Amino acid sequence: MSEQRLVDIEIKIAFQEKSIKDLNDVIYEQQREIDRLRGICDLLVSRVKDLSDFIPGSDAPANEKPPHY
């Protein structure tokens, strides 16, 4: 193999390694954001359940027609 060909291959490998590292960093940050949002959703679900205990008739289906129809 020629020297220039080896240099070109090494450059490509270095670029791919950097690309993989950058993508891994993005995935890591996305997972942190997903975990944060999941925690917020869990908290909101808990609060809605707590509030539904205080609303009379909250166990009725939301799309049920009122009795006057």
CHARMM internal coordinates of N, CA and C (Angstrom, degrees):
IC EDIT
DIST 1 N 1 CA 1.4522
DIST 1 CA 1 C 1.5194
ANGL 1 N 1 CA 1 C 109.10
DIST 1 C 2 N 1.2915
ANGL 1 CA 1 C 2 N 113.80
DIHE 1 N 1 CA 1 C 2 N 145.46
DIST 2 N 2 CA 1.4625
ANGL 1 C 2 N 2 CA 117.49
DIHE 1 CA 1 C 2 N 2 CA 179.54
DIST 2 CA 2 C 1.5282
ANGL 2 N 2 CA 2 C 110.42
DIHE 1 C 2 N 2 CA 2 C -79.41
DIST 2 C 3 N 1.2878
ANGL 2 CA 2 C 3 N 115.28
DIHE 2 N 2 CA 2 C 3 N 158.03
DIST 3 N 3 CA 1.4707
ANGL 2 C 3 N 3 CA 121.40
DIHE 2 CA 2 C 3 N 3 CA -179.09
DIST 3 CA 3 C 1.5289
ANGL 3 N 3 CA 3 C 111.14
DIHE 2 C 3 N 3 CA 3 C -61.91
DIST 3 C 4 N 1.3403
ANGL 3 CA 3 C 4 N 116.66
DIHE 3 N 3 CA 3 C 4 N -41.51
DIST 4 N 4 CA 1.4755
ANGL 3 C 4 N 4 CA 120.40
DIHE 3 CA 3 C 4 N 4 CA -179.16
DIST 4 CA 4 C 1.5238
ANGL 4 N 4 CA 4 C 110.81
DIHE 3 C 4 N 4 CA 4 C -64.99
DIST 4 C 5 N 1.3149
ANGL 4 CA 4 C 5 N 116.95
DIHE 4 N 4 CA 4 C 5 N -37.96
DIST 5 N 5 CA 1.4728
ANGL 4 C 5 N 5 CA 120.49
DIHE 4 CA 4 C 5 N 5 CA 179.16
DIST 5 CA 5 C 1.5297
ANGL 5 N 5 CA 5 C 110.34
DIHE 4 C 5 N 5 CA 5 C -63.59
DIST 5 C 6 N 1.3108
ANGL 5 CA 5 C 6 N 117.47
DIHE 5 N 5 CA 5 C 6 N -41.93
DIST 6 N 6 CA 1.4652
ANGL 5 C 6 N 6 CA 120.93
DIHE 5 CA 5 C 6 N 6 CA 177.42
DIST 6 CA 6 C 1.5286
ANGL 6 N 6 CA 6 C 111.12
DIHE 5 C 6 N 6 CA 6 C -63.68
DIST 6 C 7 N 1.3133
ANGL 6 CA 6 C 7 N 116.56
DIHE 6 N 6 CA 6 C 7 N -41.65
DIST 7 N 7 CA 1.4686
ANGL 6 C 7 N 7 CA 120.67
DIHE 6 CA 6 C 7 N 7 CA 178.53
DIST 7 CA 7 C 1.5233
ANGL 7 N 7 CA 7 C 109.71
DIHE 6 C 7 N 7 CA 7 C -62.28
DIST 7 C 8 N 1.3375
ANGL 7 CA 7 C 8 N 117.34
DIHE 7 N 7 CA 7 C 8 N -42.88
DIST 8 N 8 CA 1.4646
ANGL 7 C 8 N 8 CA 120.91
DIHE 7 CA 7 C 8 N 8 CA 179.26
DIST 8 CA 8 C 1.5309
ANGL 8 N 8 CA 8 C 111.26
DIHE 7 C 8 N 8 CA 8 C -62.27
DIST 8 C 9 N 1.3166
ANGL 8 CA 8 C 9 N 116.48
DIHE 8 N 8 CA 8 C 9 N -42.38
DIST 9 N 9 CA 1.4733
ANGL 8 C 9 N 9 CA 120.74
DIHE 8 CA 8 C 9 N 9 CA 178.65
DIST 9 CA 9 C 1.5222
ANGL 9 N 9 CA 9 C 110.53
DIHE 8 C 9 N 9 CA 9 C -64.63
DIST 9 C 10 N 1.3114
ANGL 9 CA 9 C 10 N 117.65
DIHE 9 N 9 CA 9 C 10 N -42.61
DIST 10 N 10 CA 1.4689
ANGL 9 C 10 N 10 CA 121.05
DIHE 9 CA 9 C 10 N 10 CA 178.72
DIST 10 CA 10 C 1.5293
ANGL 10 N 10 CA 10 C 110.81
DIHE 9 C 10 N 10 CA 10 C -63.48
DIST 10 C 11 N 1.3229
ANGL 10 CA 10 C 11 N 117.22
DIHE 10 N 10 CA 10 C 11 N -38.40
DIST 11 N 11 CA 1.4719
ANGL 10 C 11 N 11 CA 120.59
DIHE 10 CA 10 C 11 N 11 CA 178.31
DIST 11 CA 11 C 1.5274
ANGL 11 N 11 CA 11 C 109.72
DIHE 10 C 11 N 11 CA 11 C -64.49
DIST 11 C 12 N 1.3298
ANGL 11 CA 11 C 12 N 116.53
DIHE 11 N 11 CA 11 C 12 N -43.85
DIST 12 N 12 CA 1.4613
ANGL 11 C 12 N 12 CA 120.25
DIHE 11 CA 11 C 12 N 12 CA 179.11
DIST 12 CA 12 C 1.5256
ANGL 12 N 12 CA 12 C 111.35
DIHE 11 C 12 N 12 CA 12 C -62.89
DIST 12 C 13 N 1.3082
ANGL 12 CA 12 C 13 N 116.88
DIHE 12 N 12 CA 12 C 13 N -42.37
DIST 13 N 13 CA 1.4656
ANGL 12 C 13 N 13 CA 120.74
DIHE 12 CA 12 C 13 N 13 CA 179.33
DIST 13 CA 13 C 1.5281
ANGL 13 N 13 CA 13 C 110.07
DIHE 12 C 13 N 13 CA 13 C -63.97
DIST 13 C 14 N 1.3042
ANGL 13 CA 13 C 14 N 117.22
DIHE 13 N 13 CA 13 C 14 N -43.20
DIST 14 N 14 CA 1.4697
ANGL 13 C 14 N 14 CA 120.42
DIHE 13 CA 13 C 14 N 14 CA 179.39
DIST 14 CA 14 C 1.5319
ANGL 14 N 14 CA 14 C 110.19
DIHE 13 C 14 N 14 CA 14 C -62.45
DIST 14 C 15 N 1.3316
ANGL 14 CA 14 C 15 N 116.98
DIHE 14 N 14 CA 14 C 15 N -41.39
DIST 15 N 15 CA 1.4614
ANGL 14 C 15 N 15 CA 120.49
DIHE 14 CA 14 C 15 N 15 CA 178.38
DIST 15 CA 15 C 1.5223
ANGL 15 N 15 CA 15 C 110.57
DIHE 14 C 15 N 15 CA 15 C -63.71
DIST 15 C 16 N 1.3335
ANGL 15 CA 15 C 16 N 117.30
DIHE 15 N 15 CA 15 C 16 N -42.84
DIST 16 N 16 CA 1.4662
ANGL 15 C 16 N 16 CA 120.79
DIHE 15 CA 15 C 16 N 16 CA 179.23
DIST 16 CA 16 C 1.5261
ANGL 16 N 16 CA 16 C 111.34
DIHE 15 C 16 N 16 CA 16 C -65.05
DIST 16 C 17 N 1.3139
ANGL 16 CA 16 C 17 N 117.23
DIHE 16 N 16 CA 16 C 17 N -40.04
DIST 17 N 17 CA 1.4643
ANGL 16 C 17 N 17 CA 119.71
DIHE 16 CA 16 C 17 N 17 CA 177.93
DIST 17 CA 17 C 1.5196
ANGL 17 N 17 CA 17 C 111.03
DIHE 16 C 17 N 17 CA 17 C -62.87
DIST 17 C 18 N 1.3338
ANGL 17 CA 17 C 18 N 117.25
DIHE 17 N 17 CA 17 C 18 N -41.13
DIST 18 N 18 CA 1.4637
ANGL 17 C 18 N 18 CA 120.41
DIHE 17 CA 17 C 18 N 18 CA 178.04
DIST 18 CA 18 C 1.5213
ANGL 18 N 18 CA 18 C 110.69
DIHE 17 C 18 N 18 CA 18 C -66.15
DIST 18 C 19 N 1.3264
ANGL 18 CA 18 C 19 N 116.91
DIHE 18 N 18 CA 18 C 19 N -40.50
DIST 19 N 19 CA 1.4666
ANGL 18 C 19 N 19 CA 120.75
DIHE 18 CA 18 C 19 N 19 CA 178.82
DIST 19 CA 19 C 1.5248
ANGL 19 N 19 CA 19 C 110.77
DIHE 18 C 19 N 19 CA 19 C -62.61
DIST 19 C 20 N 1.3159
ANGL 19 CA 19 C 20 N 116.81
DIHE 19 N 19 CA 19 C 20 N -43.01
DIST 20 N 20 CA 1.4666
ANGL 19 C 20 N 20 CA 121.41
DIHE 19 CA 19 C 20 N 20 CA 178.95
DIST 20 CA 20 C 1.5225
ANGL 20 N 20 CA 20 C 110.20
DIHE 19 C 20 N 20 CA 20 C -63.44
DIST 20 C 21 N 1.3276
ANGL 20 CA 20 C 21 N 117.54
DIHE 20 N 20 CA 20 C 21 N -42.73
DIST 21 N 21 CA 1.4662
ANGL 20 C 21 N 21 CA 120.65
DIHE 20 CA 20 C 21 N 21 CA 178.66
DIST 21 CA 21 C 1.5240
ANGL 21 N 21 CA 21 C 110.60
DIHE 20 C 21 N 21 CA 21 C -63.09
DIST 21 C 22 N 1.3369
ANGL 21 CA 21 C 22 N 116.84
DIHE 21 N 21 CA 21 C 22 N -43.99
DIST 22 N 22 CA 1.4680
ANGL 21 C 22 N 22 CA 120.41
DIHE 21 CA 21 C 22 N 22 CA 179.15
DIST 22 CA 22 C 1.5242
ANGL 22 N 22 CA 22 C 111.25
DIHE 21 C 22 N 22 CA 22 C -62.35
DIST 22 C 23 N 1.3298
ANGL 22 CA 22 C 23 N 117.07
DIHE 22 N 22 CA 22 C 23 N -42.99
DIST 23 N 23 CA 1.4607
ANGL 22 C 23 N 23 CA 120.69
DIHE 22 CA 22 C 23 N 23 CA 178.32
DIST 23 CA 23 C 1.5260
ANGL 23 N 23 CA 23 C 111.21
DIHE 22 C 23 N 23 CA 23 C -64.75
DIST 23 C 24 N 1.3165
ANGL 23 CA 23 C 24 N 116.81
DIHE 23 N 23 CA 23 C 24 N -38.85
DIST 24 N 24 CA 1.4556
ANGL 23 C 24 N 24 CA 120.71
DIHE 23 CA 23 C 24 N 24 CA 178.09
DIST 24 CA 24 C 1.5292
ANGL 24 N 24 CA 24 C 110.78
DIHE 23 C 24 N 24 CA 24 C -63.35
DIST 24 C 25 N 1.3253
ANGL 24 CA 24 C 25 N 116.73
DIHE 24 N 24 CA 24 C 25 N -39.81
DIST 25 N 25 CA 1.4652
ANGL 24 C 25 N 25 CA 120.48
DIHE 24 CA 24 C 25 N 25 CA 177.84
DIST 25 CA 25 C 1.5242
ANGL 25 N 25 CA 25 C 110.94
DIHE 24 C 25 N 25 CA 25 C -63.11
DIST 25 C 26 N 1.3321
ANGL 25 CA 25 C 26 N 116.40
DIHE 25 N 25 CA 25 C 26 N -40.70
DIST 26 N 26 CA 1.4684
ANGL 25 C 26 N 26 CA 120.38
DIHE 25 CA 25 C 26 N 26 CA 178.87
DIST 26 CA 26 C 1.5255
ANGL 26 N 26 CA 26 C 110.32
DIHE 25 C 26 N 26 CA 26 C -64.74
DIST 26 C 27 N 1.3177
ANGL 26 CA 26 C 27 N 116.60
DIHE 26 N 26 CA 26 C 27 N -44.30
DIST 27 N 27 CA 1.4701
ANGL 26 C 27 N 27 CA 120.48
DIHE 26 CA 26 C 27 N 27 CA 179.51
DIST 27 CA 27 C 1.5230
ANGL 27 N 27 CA 27 C 110.38
DIHE 26 C 27 N 27 CA 27 C -61.98
DIST 27 C 28 N 1.3218
ANGL 27 CA 27 C 28 N 117.03
DIHE 27 N 27 CA 27 C 28 N -41.38
DIST 28 N 28 CA 1.4608
ANGL 27 C 28 N 28 CA 121.09
DIHE 27 CA 27 C 28 N 28 CA 179.37
DIST 28 CA 28 C 1.5302
ANGL 28 N 28 CA 28 C 110.79
DIHE 27 C 28 N 28 CA 28 C -61.23
DIST 28 C 29 N 1.3325
ANGL 28 CA 28 C 29 N 116.99
DIHE 28 N 28 CA 28 C 29 N -45.89
DIST 29 N 29 CA 1.4669
ANGL 28 C 29 N 29 CA 120.59
DIHE 28 CA 28 C 29 N 29 CA 179.12
DIST 29 CA 29 C 1.5251
ANGL 29 N 29 CA 29 C 111.45
DIHE 28 C 29 N 29 CA 29 C -65.44
DIST 29 C 30 N 1.3269
ANGL 29 CA 29 C 30 N 117.27
DIHE 29 N 29 CA 29 C 30 N -38.40
DIST 30 N 30 CA 1.4584
ANGL 29 C 30 N 30 CA 120.23
DIHE 29 CA 29 C 30 N 30 CA 177.81
DIST 30 CA 30 C 1.5261
ANGL 30 N 30 CA 30 C 110.82
DIHE 29 C 30 N 30 CA 30 C -63.78
DIST 30 C 31 N 1.3095
ANGL 30 CA 30 C 31 N 117.26
DIHE 30 N 30 CA 30 C 31 N -40.84
DIST 31 N 31 CA 1.4638
ANGL 30 C 31 N 31 CA 120.06
DIHE 30 CA 30 C 31 N 31 CA 179.27
DIST 31 CA 31 C 1.5238
ANGL 31 N 31 CA 31 C 110.86
DIHE 30 C 31 N 31 CA 31 C -65.38
DIST 31 C 32 N 1.3299
ANGL 31 CA 31 C 32 N 117.23
DIHE 31 N 31 CA 31 C 32 N -39.10
DIST 32 N 32 CA 1.4658
ANGL 31 C 32 N 32 CA 119.81
DIHE 31 CA 31 C 32 N 32 CA 175.92
DIST 32 CA 32 C 1.5268
ANGL 32 N 32 CA 32 C 110.45
DIHE 31 C 32 N 32 CA 32 C -60.84
DIST 32 C 33 N 1.3307
ANGL 32 CA 32 C 33 N 117.01
DIHE 32 N 32 CA 32 C 33 N -42.64
DIST 33 N 33 CA 1.4650
ANGL 32 C 33 N 33 CA 121.46
DIHE 32 CA 32 C 33 N 33 CA 179.09
DIST 33 CA 33 C 1.5280
ANGL 33 N 33 CA 33 C 110.96
DIHE 32 C 33 N 33 CA 33 C -65.75
DIST 33 C 34 N 1.3263
ANGL 33 CA 33 C 34 N 117.29
DIHE 33 N 33 CA 33 C 34 N -40.95
DIST 34 N 34 CA 1.4679
ANGL 33 C 34 N 34 CA 120.92
DIHE 33 CA 33 C 34 N 34 CA 176.97
DIST 34 CA 34 C 1.5188
ANGL 34 N 34 CA 34 C 110.33
DIHE 33 C 34 N 34 CA 34 C -61.25
DIST 34 C 35 N 1.3229
ANGL 34 CA 34 C 35 N 117.22
DIHE 34 N 34 CA 34 C 35 N -44.44
DIST 35 N 35 CA 1.4683
ANGL 34 C 35 N 35 CA 120.82
DIHE 34 CA 34 C 35 N 35 CA 178.86
DIST 35 CA 35 C 1.5262
ANGL 35 N 35 CA 35 C 111.10
DIHE 34 C 35 N 35 CA 35 C -62.08
DIST 35 C 36 N 1.3370
ANGL 35 CA 35 C 36 N 116.61
DIHE 35 N 35 CA 35 C 36 N -40.68
DIST 36 N 36 CA 1.4642
ANGL 35 C 36 N 36 CA 120.73
DIHE 35 CA 35 C 36 N 36 CA 178.82
DIST 36 CA 36 C 1.5294
ANGL 36 N 36 CA 36 C 110.39
DIHE 35 C 36 N 36 CA 36 C -64.87
DIST 36 C 37 N 1.3114
ANGL 36 CA 36 C 37 N 117.14
DIHE 36 N 36 CA 36 C 37 N -44.83
DIST 37 N 37 CA 1.4615
ANGL 36 C 37 N 37 CA 121.08
DIHE 36 CA 36 C 37 N 37 CA -179.85
DIST 37 CA 37 C 1.5276
ANGL 37 N 37 CA 37 C 111.36
DIHE 36 C 37 N 37 CA 37 C -67.41
DIST 37 C 38 N 1.3336
ANGL 37 CA 37 C 38 N 117.05
DIHE 37 N 37 CA 37 C 38 N -35.59
DIST 38 N 38 CA 1.4602
ANGL 37 C 38 N 38 CA 120.41
DIHE 37 CA 37 C 38 N 38 CA 177.39
DIST 38 CA 38 C 1.5331
ANGL 38 N 38 CA 38 C 109.72
DIHE 37 C 38 N 38 CA 38 C -63.32
DIST 38 C 39 N 1.3276
ANGL 38 CA 38 C 39 N 116.70
DIHE 38 N 38 CA 38 C 39 N -40.38
DIST 39 N 39 CA 1.4566
ANGL 38 C 39 N 39 CA 120.29
DIHE 38 CA 38 C 39 N 39 CA 177.26
DIST 39 CA 39 C 1.5193
ANGL 39 N 39 CA 39 C 111.69
DIHE 38 C 39 N 39 CA 39 C -62.88
DIST 39 C 40 N 1.3277
ANGL 39 CA 39 C 40 N 116.80
DIHE 39 N 39 CA 39 C 40 N -41.63
DIST 40 N 40 CA 1.4674
ANGL 39 C 40 N 40 CA 120.65
DIHE 39 CA 39 C 40 N 40 CA 177.72
DIST 40 CA 40 C 1.5236
ANGL 40 N 40 CA 40 C 110.25
DIHE 39 C 40 N 40 CA 40 C -63.39
DIST 40 C 41 N 1.3316
ANGL 40 CA 40 C 41 N 117.18
DIHE 40 N 40 CA 40 C 41 N -43.79
DIST 41 N 41 CA 1.4671
ANGL 40 C 41 N 41 CA 120.50
DIHE 40 CA 40 C 41 N 41 CA 179.39
DIST 41 CA 41 C 1.5298
ANGL 41 N 41 CA 41 C 111.18
DIHE 40 C 41 N 41 CA 41 C -62.17
DIST 41 C 42 N 1.3242
ANGL 41 CA 41 C 42 N 116.37
DIHE 41 N 41 CA 41 C 42 N -43.42
DIST 42 N 42 CA 1.4658
ANGL 41 C 42 N 42 CA 119.77
DIHE 41 CA 41 C 42 N 42 CA 178.35
DIST 42 CA 42 C 1.5229
ANGL 42 N 42 CA 42 C 110.82
DIHE 41 C 42 N 42 CA 42 C -60.59
DIST 42 C 43 N 1.3220
ANGL 42 CA 42 C 43 N 116.44
DIHE 42 N 42 CA 42 C 43 N -41.71
DIST 43 N 43 CA 1.4591
ANGL 42 C 43 N 43 CA 120.71
DIHE 42 CA 42 C 43 N 43 CA 178.46
DIST 43 CA 43 C 1.5314
ANGL 43 N 43 CA 43 C 110.85
DIHE 42 C 43 N 43 CA 43 C -63.72
DIST 43 C 44 N 1.3269
ANGL 43 CA 43 C 44 N 116.91
DIHE 43 N 43 CA 43 C 44 N -44.07
DIST 44 N 44 CA 1.4632
ANGL 43 C 44 N 44 CA 120.34
DIHE 43 CA 43 C 44 N 44 CA 179.61
DIST 44 CA 44 C 1.5235
ANGL 44 N 44 CA 44 C 111.91
DIHE 43 C 44 N 44 CA 44 C -64.65
DIST 44 C 45 N 1.3194
ANGL 44 CA 44 C 45 N 117.20
DIHE 44 N 44 CA 44 C 45 N -40.90
DIST 45 N 45 CA 1.4641
ANGL 44 C 45 N 45 CA 120.22
DIHE 44 CA 44 C 45 N 45 CA 177.09
DIST 45 CA 45 C 1.5207
ANGL 45 N 45 CA 45 C 110.09
DIHE 44 C 45 N 45 CA 45 C -61.43
DIST 45 C 46 N 1.3117
ANGL 45 CA 45 C 46 N 116.24
DIHE 45 N 45 CA 45 C 46 N -42.42
DIST 46 N 46 CA 1.4588
ANGL 45 C 46 N 46 CA 120.42
DIHE 45 CA 45 C 46 N 46 CA 178.99
DIST 46 CA 46 C 1.5289
ANGL 46 N 46 CA 46 C 111.05
DIHE 45 C 46 N 46 CA 46 C -62.35
DIST 46 C 47 N 1.3271
ANGL 46 CA 46 C 47 N 116.88
DIHE 46 N 46 CA 46 C 47 N -43.68
DIST 47 N 47 CA 1.4629
ANGL 46 C 47 N 47 CA 120.32
DIHE 46 CA 46 C 47 N 47 CA 180.00
DIST 47 CA 47 C 1.5236
ANGL 47 N 47 CA 47 C 111.90
DIHE 46 C 47 N 47 CA 47 C -66.13
DIST 47 C 48 N 1.3294
ANGL 47 CA 47 C 48 N 116.92
DIHE 47 N 47 CA 47 C 48 N -39.36
DIST 48 N 48 CA 1.4730
ANGL 47 C 48 N 48 CA 119.89
DIHE 47 CA 47 C 48 N 48 CA 178.23
DIST 48 CA 48 C 1.5208
ANGL 48 N 48 CA 48 C 110.14
DIHE 47 C 48 N 48 CA 48 C -64.34
DIST 48 C 49 N 1.3220
ANGL 48 CA 48 C 49 N 117.02
DIHE 48 N 48 CA 48 C 49 N -41.34
DIST 49 N 49 CA 1.4679
ANGL 48 C 49 N 49 CA 119.85
DIHE 48 CA 48 C 49 N 49 CA 177.69
DIST 49 CA 49 C 1.5205
ANGL 49 N 49 CA 49 C 110.62
DIHE 48 C 49 N 49 CA 49 C -63.11
DIST 49 C 50 N 1.3366
ANGL 49 CA 49 C 50 N 116.48
DIHE 49 N 49 CA 49 C 50 N -41.37
DIST 50 N 50 CA 1.4626
ANGL 49 C 50 N 50 CA 119.67
DIHE 49 CA 49 C 50 N 50 CA 178.61
DIST 50 CA 50 C 1.5170
ANGL 50 N 50 CA 50 C 111.26
DIHE 49 C 50 N 50 CA 50 C -63.65
DIST 50 C 51 N 1.3186
ANGL 50 CA 50 C 51 N 116.69
DIHE 50 N 50 CA 50 C 51 N -42.30
DIST 51 N 51 CA 1.4593
ANGL 50 C 51 N 51 CA 120.44
DIHE 50 CA 50 C 51 N 51 CA -179.92
DIST 51 CA 51 C 1.5199
ANGL 51 N 51 CA 51 C 111.98
DIHE 50 C 51 N 51 CA 51 C -69.35
DIST 51 C 52 N 1.3131
ANGL 51 CA 51 C 52 N 118.29
DIHE 51 N 51 CA 51 C 52 N -32.49
DIST 52 N 52 CA 1.4611
ANGL 51 C 52 N 52 CA 120.55
DIHE 51 CA 51 C 52 N 52 CA -178.84
DIST 52 CA 52 C 1.5278
ANGL 52 N 52 CA 52 C 111.38
DIHE 51 C 52 N 52 CA 52 C -67.71
DIST 52 C 53 N 1.3135
ANGL 52 CA 52 C 53 N 117.00
DIHE 52 N 52 CA 52 C 53 N -20.06
DIST 53 N 53 CA 1.4646
ANGL 52 C 53 N 53 CA 119.86
DIHE 52 CA 52 C 53 N 53 CA 176.42
DIST 53 CA 53 C 1.5235
ANGL 53 N 53 CA 53 C 111.11
DIHE 52 C 53 N 53 CA 53 C -68.25
DIST 53 C 54 N 1.3345
ANGL 53 CA 53 C 54 N 117.57
DIHE 53 N 53 CA 53 C 54 N -25.13
DIST 54 N 54 CA 1.4575
ANGL 53 C 54 N 54 CA 121.60
DIHE 53 CA 53 C 54 N 54 CA -176.72
DIST 54 CA 54 C 1.5231
ANGL 54 N 54 CA 54 C 113.15
DIHE 53 C 54 N 54 CA 54 C -94.95
DIST 54 C 55 N 1.3318
ANGL 54 CA 54 C 55 N 118.57
DIHE 54 N 54 CA 54 C 55 N -7.64
DIST 55 N 55 CA 1.4563
ANGL 54 C 55 N 55 CA 121.79
DIHE 54 CA 54 C 55 N 55 CA -178.03
DIST 55 CA 55 C 1.5213
ANGL 55 N 55 CA 55 C 108.59
DIHE 54 C 55 N 55 CA 55 C -99.07
DIST 55 C 56 N 1.3256
ANGL 55 CA 55 C 56 N 117.03
DIHE 55 N 55 CA 55 C 56 N 118.86
DIST 56 N 56 CA 1.4670
ANGL 55 C 56 N 56 CA 118.77
DIHE 55 CA 55 C 56 N 56 CA -179.89
DIST 56 CA 56 C 1.5308
ANGL 56 N 56 CA 56 C 110.30
DIHE 55 C 56 N 56 CA 56 C -66.73
DIST 56 C 57 N 1.3191
ANGL 56 CA 56 C 57 N 115.34
DIHE 56 N 56 CA 56 C 57 N 138.53
DIST 57 N 57 CA 1.4559
ANGL 56 C 57 N 57 CA 120.55
DIHE 56 CA 56 C 57 N 57 CA 178.79
DIST 57 CA 57 C 1.5017
ANGL 57 N 57 CA 57 C 114.11
DIHE 56 C 57 N 57 CA 57 C 73.49
DIST 57 C 58 N 1.3110
ANGL 57 CA 57 C 58 N 117.90
DIHE 57 N 57 CA 57 C 58 N 15.71
DIST 58 N 58 CA 1.4550
ANGL 57 C 58 N 58 CA 120.18
DIHE 57 CA 57 C 58 N 58 CA -177.21
DIST 58 CA 58 C 1.5258
ANGL 58 N 58 CA 58 C 112.03
DIHE 57 C 58 N 58 CA 58 C -73.10
DIST 58 C 59 N 1.3204
ANGL 58 CA 58 C 59 N 117.02
DIHE 58 N 58 CA 58 C 59 N -11.33
DIST 59 N 59 CA 1.4563
ANGL 58 C 59 N 59 CA 118.77
DIHE 58 CA 58 C 59 N 59 CA 178.59
DIST 59 CA 59 C 1.5211
ANGL 59 N 59 CA 59 C 112.36
DIHE 58 C 59 N 59 CA 59 C -84.94
DIST 59 C 60 N 1.3395
ANGL 59 CA 59 C 60 N 117.18
DIHE 59 N 59 CA 59 C 60 N -4.47
DIST 60 N 60 CA 1.4593
ANGL 59 C 60 N 60 CA 121.52
DIHE 59 CA 59 C 60 N 60 CA 177.41
DIST 60 CA 60 C 1.5230
ANGL 60 N 60 CA 60 C 109.63
DIHE 59 C 60 N 60 CA 60 C -74.07
DIST 60 C 61 N 1.3167
ANGL 60 CA 60 C 61 N 117.33
DIHE 60 N 60 CA 60 C 61 N 150.45
DIST 61 N 61 CA 1.4682
ANGL 60 C 61 N 61 CA 119.38
DIHE 60 CA 60 C 61 N 61 CA 178.72
DIST 61 CA 61 C 1.5184
ANGL 61 N 61 CA 61 C 111.66
DIHE 60 C 61 N 61 CA 61 C -60.70
DIST 61 C 62 N 1.3080
ANGL 61 CA 61 C 62 N 117.79
DIHE 61 N 61 CA 61 C 62 N 142.79
DIST 62 N 62 CA 1.4605
ANGL 61 C 62 N 62 CA 122.67
DIHE 61 CA 61 C 62 N 62 CA -175.68
DIST 62 CA 62 C 1.5219
ANGL 62 N 62 CA 62 C 112.21
DIHE 61 C 62 N 62 CA 62 C -70.70
DIST 62 C 63 N 1.3292
ANGL 62 CA 62 C 63 N 118.40
DIHE 62 N 62 CA 62 C 63 N -25.83
DIST 63 N 63 CA 1.4544
ANGL 62 C 63 N 63 CA 119.66
DIHE 62 CA 62 C 63 N 63 CA -176.99
DIST 63 CA 63 C 1.5293
ANGL 63 N 63 CA 63 C 112.67
DIHE 62 C 63 N 63 CA 63 C -101.38
DIST 63 C 64 N 1.3104
ANGL 63 CA 63 C 64 N 117.85
DIHE 63 N 63 CA 63 C 64 N 14.23
DIST 64 N 64 CA 1.4641
ANGL 63 C 64 N 64 CA 121.39
DIHE 63 CA 63 C 64 N 64 CA 179.09
DIST 64 CA 64 C 1.5249
ANGL 64 N 64 CA 64 C 109.76
DIHE 63 C 64 N 64 CA 64 C -73.61
DIST 64 C 65 N 1.3435
ANGL 64 CA 64 C 65 N 115.87
DIHE 64 N 64 CA 64 C 65 N 136.08
DIST 65 N 65 CA 1.4633
ANGL 64 C 65 N 65 CA 119.92
DIHE 64 CA 64 C 65 N 65 CA 180.00
DIST 65 CA 65 C 1.5303
ANGL 65 N 65 CA 65 C 109.40
DIHE 64 C 65 N 65 CA 65 C -70.96
DIST 65 C 66 N 1.3224
ANGL 65 CA 65 C 66 N 116.26
DIHE 65 N 65 CA 65 C 66 N 144.31
DIST 66 N 66 CA 1.4605
ANGL 65 C 66 N 66 CA 119.32
DIHE 65 CA 65 C 66 N 66 CA 176.09
DIST 66 CA 66 C 1.5247
ANGL 66 N 66 CA 66 C 111.07
DIHE 65 C 66 N 66 CA 66 C -64.25
DIST 66 C 67 N 1.3325
ANGL 66 CA 66 C 67 N 118.06
DIHE 66 N 66 CA 66 C 67 N 159.17
DIST 67 N 67 CA 1.4675
ANGL 66 C 67 N 67 CA 121.06
DIHE 66 CA 66 C 67 N 67 CA -175.12
DIST 67 CA 67 C 1.5317
ANGL 67 N 67 CA 67 C 113.89
DIHE 66 C 67 N 67 CA 67 C -63.01
DIST 67 C 68 N 1.3227
ANGL 67 CA 67 C 68 N 119.83
DIHE 67 N 67 CA 67 C 68 N -22.10
DIST 68 N 68 CA 1.4536
ANGL 67 C 68 N 68 CA 120.00
DIHE 67 CA 67 C 68 N 68 CA -176.13
DIST 68 CA 68 C 1.5369
ANGL 68 N 68 CA 68 C 113.05
DIHE 67 C 68 N 68 CA 68 C -81.64
DIST 68 C 69 N 1.3188
ANGL 68 CA 68 C 69 N 119.79
DIHE 68 N 68 CA 68 C 69 N 1.12
DIST 69 N 69 CA 1.4638
ANGL 68 C 69 N 69 CA 121.69
DIHE 68 CA 68 C 69 N 69 CA 177.09
DIST 69 CA 69 C 1.4938
ANGL 69 N 69 CA 69 C 111.67
DIHE 68 C 69 N 69 CA 69 C -89.57
END
COOR INIT
IC SEED 1 N 1 CA 1 C
IC BUILD
